[in-house]
Amino acid sequence: MLAFVVGLSRANALAKKGDAVLHSRPGYYGAYFALWTLLPALLVTLAWSAAEPTVISNIVSSQLPENVRSLSPAEESLVIGRINAVARGLPKLSRDDYELVRRTRYGFTSPADAQKVLQDRGVALGSAPEPYVIAAAYDQVEMQNKSQLALSAIAAGLAALGFLYANWRTSPKLRARNAVEAVVLVALVLSSMVAILTTIGIIFSMLFETIHFFGFVSPWRFFFGTVWDPRFSAAGQTGGGDGQFGLLPLLWGTLYISIVALLVAVPVGLFSAIYMSEYASRKVRTVAKPLLEILAGIPTIVYGLFALITFGPFLRDLGSHAGLNISATSVLTAGLIMGVMLIPFVSSLSDDIINAVPQSLREGSYGLGATQSETIKRVVLPAALPGIVGAILLAASRAIGETMIVVLAAGIAANLTLNPLEPVTTITVKIVSQLTGDLEFNSPQTLVAFALGLTLFVFTLCLNIYALYIVRKYREQYE
Amino acid sequence: MAVETVPGPMSGHLDPGAASSAQIKKSIGRRYAAERRFRMYGVLAILFGLAFLAVLFGSIVSKGYTAFVQSSFLLKVNLDRAVIDPSGQRDHNAIMTADYTKLARKALAAQVGADPANRPQMRDVGQLLSRDVDVEIRKVVLADPSLIGKTVPVWVLASGRVDMLLKDQLDRNLPPETRKISNQQLAWIDKAHADGDLALRFNWGLFTNGASSNPETAGVGVALIGSAFMMMTVLLLAVPLGVAAAVYLQEFAPKNFWTDLIEVNINNLAAVPSIVFGLLGLAIFINFAGLPRSASIVGGLVLTLMTLPTIIIATRAAIGAVPPSIREAALGVGASKMQTISHHVLPLALPGILTGTIIGLAKALGETAPLLMIGMVAFVVEYPTSPLSPSTALPVQIYMWATSAERGFVERTSGAALILLALLICMNLIAVILRRKYERRW
């Protein structure tokens, strides 16, 4: 801020002198100053903060006594956890207590006293800390403080240097605008990279955990197993290999519900799109279209709630009147509600696509004496077919990845059934049920969620890319 | 002698002979009928969608509107000095731990005419009151300690059973065992109701309370704050990033392999299942970066990544709609490309960007699945004070109530869904108004 003001005033002063015309407007000189002052210092701070914890913990663990360093990795991480706990407690201590703990390091006071003092400050330790733990924690705190100090000094120094450099460079000839704009452009490029980083993050985070999972369960048994029965093993037990993680029942449930949903959404969506774009008067369009789009704005949890408390029981009662045994959570309930959710999705995409069919095609057809519906059926729809297929594929990918409706309306039993009146479960439901509650991160019961997520991601990715490709190709055809 | 026309393969349509005119007439009738049918299908499809919309709203509203009122007793509580402040020192500890439930029971027993010495009767009286009645009376005492020793009227919540009875959700003609209210209790309730000591009042607690295992004291206060923190995070991160990315892609990016890749990426990310973003958040923000579970900042970050494609796509469309003549004029008077964009293109595209942002935010506000992954399914009683403290979100609260077994939560669930829908409708209305007001046709 200050740098900006200084730069501004410097530029103004230069401009007043009048011996030369400034290259850029004064504001750019201000920004130039500010950037030189802040950017290097900021970058160093970020890099430093990222590296600091690893460096310090490396130094600390290298100074641990020989017998600790020869422990197994699991035990060593336990020791490091204790050190961190003590280190977090140290700054909270009063001066006297701090002295007391410090003397424990050299064996002057008993470790039990130190434990008690730390306990009073909310640091729970299982047993009295060994002197080397105290020593390590003490070193760690010391190093952290030093590192903070050093960082502040370096950052301040860099800021000052940058400021001086900017000051030295400032002259009427300096192309401040170009320099500032180059920095802004870099920022723009970086933000457009976030999308790519997200995808990479998704793939890698899930791939990593999935490989971990396949260490417990073979890929063959995961992809082609027909039984889903992940028994939660007792805490502490590794293994857990007696659970069965067959993907097929889940995949079947997912596809079955999606097919039912599409059977609702495609005809209704398509017909309403046709009516909207070909028949409806302006008045009807302006009223009905936004109303239908409200359906797209309703959160899926509300659809799920509706299925759970109104539609499911309604279907069940209807079934018992007709002598059918429909359970309140079933393929039918989830599929129908999901179908309604997809209607606006199908209809707005098809609406766009139908509108893109050139008017001349229609007029040609009318000229031959075809009625409006014949024109639509025989000319417009065939011409729009690739685009509509793309829209349906996008809707299918939506249906496969939909979570909240199926969580509340489809049930949790992994059935491999053809009967639409029975509950089934889907990939997304199982991801949710495996990951809510207390987790340990190294059991196959938790890790399977990532394998399921990766399957889901790859599945929808293929659908999306193919569908987007078709839609794009189709648009280009008529442009 | 007339030559008979030989019916050709297309005679129905093209044969000009006199004999076929009746056929044509017939076929025209058929074709017009088909036309009418086709039209009707379209109307039916639209009516189906609208009817479903009406049923959905009707169902949620009819089940949820009762959550906005809550039955309460007006008790004339004698704030007995001997119970609350036996030492007379206004000892804070004593005031905090005094047995307010007993005071409330006594007051209610006196009002409905139960016998204070009869222990089972007193227990039955106690069952009419909410289990958190002591907290409510304590609040009154703490607010004004000078009331100790006096008799003051206090509105306290009735128990869930009483509430359901008053809202006609519980059939009073059921046998006492199934309705879980004895005939004696029913008589007391009727007496209190007739005396005006029991009434339905507006339920502020629904908006301010945190999680509770008693339906009558559960509210969405914590969830609202958590959702607000998340929306703030999304607004602060997704909007600058999204607009910057859109500006770069639309105005600067050369057409090459990389920008194509970014485009495909963004379009695909917009269609990735939201639950996958939750898995990403769990693996990266919680496991790798070590952020706390159930914190609204993690939820905000996940929702940011989810909303980003929406904002980028909307911003690109808005920027693309600004005519090139504006850019050319600015460049012509010596502005740099960056100046052209920041001084002319972006301000002109602003309404479109705002609309896209609000719609993206609305989507993020209603999103549930990714939040389940990062531990937002939490029982949080205290208000979250920072984005790092544990909280829940409004849709997650709906999910938690929807899956809880107790019947009293059904109306809470629909009530919370109504609040969520109202918020979303407001946001969408703002978007529509902005679009109508500032939309410019070039």
Interface residues (C-beta under 8 A of the other chain):
Chain A: R177 N178 E181 V184 L185 A187 L188 V189 S191 S192 M193 V194 A195 I196 T198 T199 G201 I202 S205 M206 F208 E209 P267 V268 G269 L270 F271 S272 I274 Y275 M276 Y279 A288 P290 L291 L292 I294 L295 G297 I298 P299 T300 I301 V302 Y303 G304 L305 F306 L308 I309 T310 V340 I343 P344 S347 T371 Q372 S373 E374 I376 K377 L394 S397 R398 I400 G401 E402 T403 M404 V407 L408 T428 I431 V432 L435 T436 F441 A449 F450 G453 L456 F457 T460 L461 N464 I465 L468
Chain B: R31 Y32 A34 E35 F38 R39 Y41 G42 V43 L44 A45 I46 F48 G49 L50 F52 L53 L56 S59 I60 K63 P240 L241 G242 A244 A245 V247 Y248 L249 F252 A253 L261 I262 V264 N265 I266 N267 N268 L269 A271 V272 P273 S274 I275 V276 F277 L279 L280 L282 A283 I284 N287 F288 L305 L308 P309 I312 S336 K337 M338 A362 L365 G366 E367 T368 A369 L372 M373 G375 V377 P395 I398 Y399 A402 T403 V410 T413 S414 A417 L420 L421 L424 N428 V432
